[in-house]
Amino acid sequence: MNEHRSLKPTSIIIFGATGDLAKRKLFPAFYNLYIDGRMPEQFTIIALGRADNTDEHFKNYIKENLEQFSRRKMKPEDWEGFQTHIVYFQHQLDQENSYQELYHKLQDFDTAYGVRANRLFYLSIGPDFITTISNHIKKTALASDAGKDRIIIEKPFGRNKQSAIELNHLLSQTFEEEQIYRIDHYLGKETVQNILAFRFGNSIFEPLWDHKHIESVQITVAEEVGVETRGAFYEQTGALRDMIQNHLLQILCMVAMEPPASLKAGEIRDRKVDVLRSIRRITADQVEHYAVRGQYGKGIINGVEVKGYRQENGIAEDSNTETFAAVKFYLDNKRWQNVPFYVRTGKKMKEKHSYITIQFKPLPHSTFSDSPHLLSANRLIINIQPLMDIRLQFMTKKPGLSLVLEPVEMIFDYFACQEDTPEAYETLLLDALLGDLTLFMRSDQVEEAWDVVTTIQEAWQNNKDISFPNYEAGSWGPEESNALVERQGHKWV
């Protein structure tokens, strides 16, 4: 059954196992990996929580969540097997004796396995607790084997460049860099991963992947939802830090990176760092020209009137937090000179849609220049969610007796090939179990990504935007974002 019998016995320790991420993503991901035979033959998920709870009660809680959030319909026989690998453990994050008890618990599992197991620590908690947990793990030698022990840390990784540097330094006191898995779930999405295969596995596209043939690149991550129950968190974060600093810059790296010499994790991550270092830094006096921020007000979504950001729970009446951000970047390297990379993200937008658009340059001269019909430029669109496909737009003759051209699309649809595709967390958790760091961020990547947005972040923090709210919920963001691309004759796709 198991396709990964080479996986060593593993103890998976989840800090924050009763939280939202664990119930919606982590346990469903481990469950689906288990069904697919992708988990080690011997493994235990140790769920840490503050409340006094029993294994039976916690397992019932997990079962209810799996029925709601797993991509597969639960089968009794699958659940019966999976639930035997779950153990609830009452734990206090700030008490050393809790870590001592956890240490003995892990030793008991090692004895049962007959070998010192791998240990995978997942910090599904707020960033403020990382220091406390890391220090206690070090004191109690919970992760003493650099070859077997790994830690997964969720974003946001720091609040700015300085705090990211400090956090990297702190973690280095307990873990080697090869043990630290800084997770960005966007990099686990099927279509994002396929950028590597699409670019470097096809001879017809890579020769066109440069400033000679590409006019612009757009990356959009639009969300239909607002802040929901995350108001207090979002008020301290905003769209720039929540999305652009990590998700969108990482996607940009996948699009813009140079061909790696191999698919080894170190080589691919080196090429990503090269991209981040090549991004032209925006100076303080240029922020208004290169970046646009917005905050949603009241509006209509799917025929329903929705409230504005400042009316959400936990939000200040005069909040200066942006719920929309758009930035124009340039890469100062040979491949991408003078090609604008437009990135935008926002909440309460017209629809949920994440995609990459590669706009190719128009022909310098066309045989059909005398045609009364305008020729559309060729585009390559990579849809990330909810659509999962790759679309190539080109011109062809319209069927009929007249020689009339029309734009058409050639589409590769993931759902047509496999309706039930693994979710991002399944991919990333399996990689962590396998010790594959390719899709995880390295310390220098994180610091360079923060450096890219630092001046924008500081300018927006220090200068209140008196136009907020400046876009209606259910729209595509503020008008200023259109001006950002139109100055160079472009439009958001």
N, C-alpha and C positions, 0 to 999 in steps of 0.2 A: 504493500500500500504506500509506504513512504518513499518518495523520490529523493529524499535527502537523508538517507541513512548515515551519511558521513557526519551529519550534525551531532556534536557531542551532547551529552546530557546537559540541560540548561535550567537554571533557576531564574525566572523572570520576576523582578521585583518592581511593582508599580506603586509609586508614590502618588497619592491622589486618586486611588482606584474607585472612589465613590463619586468622582467628579463627572462633569459633562463630557469631556473628551474621552474618558475611559469608557463610558457607557455607549457613546455614539460611534466611536471609531476604533478604540484599541481592542476591546473584547470581541466585537464583530470581526475585526481583522484576524486576530488569533484564531477565532472559531473557524473562519473560512480557510485559513492556512491549514488548520487541523483536518478539515474535511478533504482538502486537496492532497493530504499526505505530505505537507511541506513543513511540518513541525518535527523536532527531534523525537525519537522514540521515547526517550525519557525526558520529561519536562514538568515543571511546576510553575504555575502563576501564583505568586504570593501577593495578594491584594492588600495594601496597607490603607488603613483608615483610622480616624480618631475615635469613632464611636465603638461602644461595646456591642459586638455583633457575633452571631454564630455563623459557621460555615454554611449551614442549611439555609438560613435566612438570606445570606449574601448571594448564594447560588440562585435562589429563587428570583432575587433582584436582577441578576445577570441574565437569567433565562427570559424574563419579561423584556429586558432591553434588546436581547438578540432577536426576539420575535418582532420587534419594532424596527430595528436598525440594520440587521444583517441583510446583505443583498440576496441571500438564499433563504428559502422557506425552511424552517427548522424541522428536522426529523428526529423522533424520539431516540433512535439508536445513536445518532450523531451526538446529541446532547448528553446522553448517558455516558458516552466515552469521554467527551470533552470535560464534563463537570468534575470528573475524578482528578483532574489536573489543577483544580482551583482550590486555593487555601486562603481564608481570610485571616488577617493578622492585625490586631489592634496596635496602633503605633502613634506615638507623639513625636512630631517632627523636631521639637526642640529639647527633647530629653535623652540624655546619653544612655540611660539604662534601656530605653526602647531599642536602641541600636545594638546594645550588647545582647539583648534577647533575640533580635533578628540574626545576629552573628551565630548564635547557638542553633537557631532554627535552620539556617543554611547549612551548618555542619551536619545536622540530622539528615537533611536531604542528601548531602554528599555521601554519608554513610549508607543510606538506602540505595543510592546509585552505584556504590562501590568504586567511586572515583570522585575527585574534586571537580565539581561541575563548572561549566561556564556560568557567569553571572551577568545578566542584562538588567541594568537599573534604568527605569523609565521615569523621568521627572515630569509627571502630568500635573504640575502645580504652578502657582504664580512665580514669576521670576524673583520675587523678594525672598523666597525660601531656598534658592539655589545655594547661597553661601552657607547657610545653616546645615543643609543636608550634606554638602561636599565636605565640610569640616568634620562632621560626625562620622562620615564614611571613612575619612582618613584616620581619625582617632581610633576607630574600632577595627581597622584593617579589613573592612568588608570587601574592598576591591584591591587586594594585595597582589593579584596575579595579572600583570599587564598583558599577558598573552591570552587570558581567558575572560577577563572582566571588561564590560563596556557600559557606557552611560549615554542615554539619549536625552537631549535637552530640547524642549520646545521653544519656538520663538515667542515673544521677542527676546533676542539675545542682547541684553543691554538696552539702554535708553538713548545712547549716543555713542560716539566713537570712544570717548574716554572710559565710559562705564563698560563697554565691550572689551577694551584692553584690560581693564581691571579684572573682569570676570574670566577672561582667558588666562590671566596670570593666576588667579585663584584656583581654577580647575587644574592648571598645570602642577600645582602642589600635590594633588592627589592622583591625577591621571596623566598618562602619556597622551600625546596628541592623537595617536592611532586608536585610543580607547574612547575618544569623545565623538559622539554622533550628533551634530547639530542638525535638527530635522527641519525641512521645509517641504510640507506635503505636496506642494505644487510640482516638485521635481519627481514625485512618484506617479504623476498622472501619465497615462499611456501615451497620449499625443505629445506631451513634452519630452518624454523619453525617446519617442520616435524621431525627434529632430536629428539626433545623432545618426540614426540609420538612414534617414531620408537624405541628409546632406552628404555623408561620407560613404554611403553604400551605393550611390547612383552617379554615374559619370556624366549624366546630362544636366545636373543641377550645380554641382560644385564649381565648374568653370564659370558659371554665371553669378556666383555668390560674391560680388564685390561692387565697388563704386562705379565701375565702368558700365554695369548693367542694371544695378538697383538704384532707384531714385529715392526711396524712403522706406522705413520700416515702422509699423505701428504695433503696439502691444496694448491690448485693452482687457481689463478685468472689471466688468461691471456687475454689480450686485443689485438685485431687486429689493432685498431686505434692508432694514435699517440696523440700528445697534441692538435691537431686541433687549435681552436681559444683560447685555454687556456695557451698559451706559457708563457706569463708574470707571471701568477699565478703558473704554474707548475715549472718554473725556481726557484721559492722561496720555493718550497715544496718538490718535488721528490717522488719516489715510496715508500720509507720507511714511510714517514709521510702521504702520500696521501692514502695508502692502508693497509700496514701492521699494523701500530699503531692502526687502528680502525677496518676496515672490517675483516681482516684475524685473528686478535687476538680475535675478538668477535665470529667468527666461531669456532676458537679453543676452546673457552670457552664452546660453545654449545656441542662440541664433548667430551670434557674432564671433564665436571662438575660432581660432585657427585649427586646422586638422591635427588631432593628436597623433603622436607616433604609434600609440597603442591604446587599447581600451583599459589599461591599468588605471586604478583610481588616482594615483599620484599624478600621472600624466594629464588626465582630463581635468583635474582640479588645478593644475599648473596653468593650463590654457584659459581656464575661467578667470583666474587671478590676473592673467595678462590683459584680458578684456577690461576688467574693473580698473586696472591701473591706467589703461589707455583712455578711459572716459575723461573728456575735458572737464575740469572742475569749474563750476559756476561761481563767479565771485559775488560778493555781497551786493554790488551795484548792478549786477546782471540778473538777479533773482526774478525781478518783476517781468523781465523780457523772456526768460526761459521757463518760468514755472507759473502755474495758475492753481489757485486753491478755491474751494467752494464749500458751501454748507447748505444742506437741503432744508427747504421750508415745507409748508403744507402742500399737498397735491393729490392727484388721482392716480391710483395704480390698479389696473384691472377693474376699473369702474367703481372702486371703493376709495372714499376720501381718507387720506392718512395724515397723521400729524407731522409737524416739522421736528428737526433734531432738538431744538431747544425745548420742546414739549415732552421729550422722552424722559423716562425715569432716570434720575441720577445726573441730569445735565443742567449746567448753570444757565440761568435766564439770558446771560450775556456771553455765552460760550464763544471762544475764539478758535475752537477745535475744528479742523477741516474734515469734512466727510467725503470730499472729492479732491483729487490732486492730478495734475497733468504736467509733464515735464518734457522738454526737448533736450536730448543729449546728442553730443558728437563724440566720435571715437577718433583720437589722433593716432592713427596707424595707417599703414599703406593700403590695407584692404578697404577700409571704410571712410577714407577721407571725404569730408563734405557731405556725407549721407546722414540726414537727420533721423534719429531714433525717437519716435514719439511714444510716450507711455502715459496711460491714464487709468485711473481707478476711481470708483465712487459707489456710494450706497444710495438706496432708494432711487435707482435709475430706471430707465424705461423697461429694461428686461435683464435677466441674468444671462450674461454672455461673456465668455473669456476666449480671446482669439488673437492670433498673430497675423498681420498682413504684410506681405512682401510686395511692394509696388515696383514693378520693373520700369525702366525708362522707355519712353515711346521711341518708335523708329525714327532715325534722323531723316529718312526719306521713305515715303510709302508709295507703292504702285497705285494705291487707291486714294491718293491725295485729292483727286478731283471728285471723289464720291460725295454726294450730298449728305451722307450719313457719317457721323463722327466715329472714329475708331477708338475703342476703349483700350486703355493700356493693359497689358498682361498683369495679372495678379496671382499670387500664391497665398491662399488663406488656410491657416492651420487652426481649426476649431478645437479648443481644449475642453470646454464644458458650457452648457449641457450637451451640445452637439460634440461628437468626437469624429472628426473627419479632416481630410486634406483636400482642398479644392484648387484646381488650376483653371484660371479664367483666361480664355483666348478667343480670338475672332475666327469665324467660319462663315461659309456661304449659307444664306438662308435658303431652305428648299423652295424651289419655284423656277420660273422661266427667266427671272431677272437676276443679274449679278449684284445682289445686295448682301452686305455683311451684317452679322449680328454676333453679340458676345454669347458664349456658352461656357459651361463648366464641366470639367472632368473631375469626378468625385471618388475618393477612396473613403468608404464609410466603415468605421470600426465595428459598429453595431451589426452591419450586414455580414461581417465575418464572424463575429462572436458577440452574441447579445449580452452575455453575462461576463463582462470583463472585470478583472480584479480591481479593487479600489486602491488608491494611492498608498494608504497606510499598510495594506497587505504587502505591496512591493517593498516599501521601506523597512518594515519590520523583518521581512525575510532577509533582506540585505544585511540588516544589523545582526541577525542570527548567524549569517554566513560570514560576517566580518568584512563585508564589502562596503567601502567608504565612498564609492564613486558618486552617489547621489546626495551625499551629506556635505555640509559646508566645513571648510577648514578655518582655523583661526584667522589667517591672513585674509581669506575671502570676506569674513564677517567685518573685519576692521576696514578693509578697502571699501566695502559697500556702504558702511557708515560714513566714510570720508567723502564719498560721492555726494551724499545728501546733506552734509553738515551745514553748509552755508544757507541752504534753503530752510532747513530745520530752525536754525538760529534766527533767520530773518522773520519767519512766520511766528515764532514764539515771542519775539521782541516787538512786533508791530501788529497791532490789532486791526483786523479787517472790518471796516465799518459798513461794508456792503452786505454782510451776512444777515439773514440767509439770502443767497444769490442764485439759487436754482430751485425749481419746483420738484418735489418728489414726483417720480414718473417721467422725468425728462432725461436728456443725455448730458446734463451738467450745465455749468454756467456758460454764457455766450463767449466769455473771454477765452475759453478753451478752443473754440472754433477759430478765433483770431490767431491763436498760437500756431496753428498749422496753415491757415490761409495766407499768412504773410509770405510764404514761399510757394503759394499756388497749390497747396494740398488741401484735402478734406479728410475728416475722419471717415473711415469706411464703416 
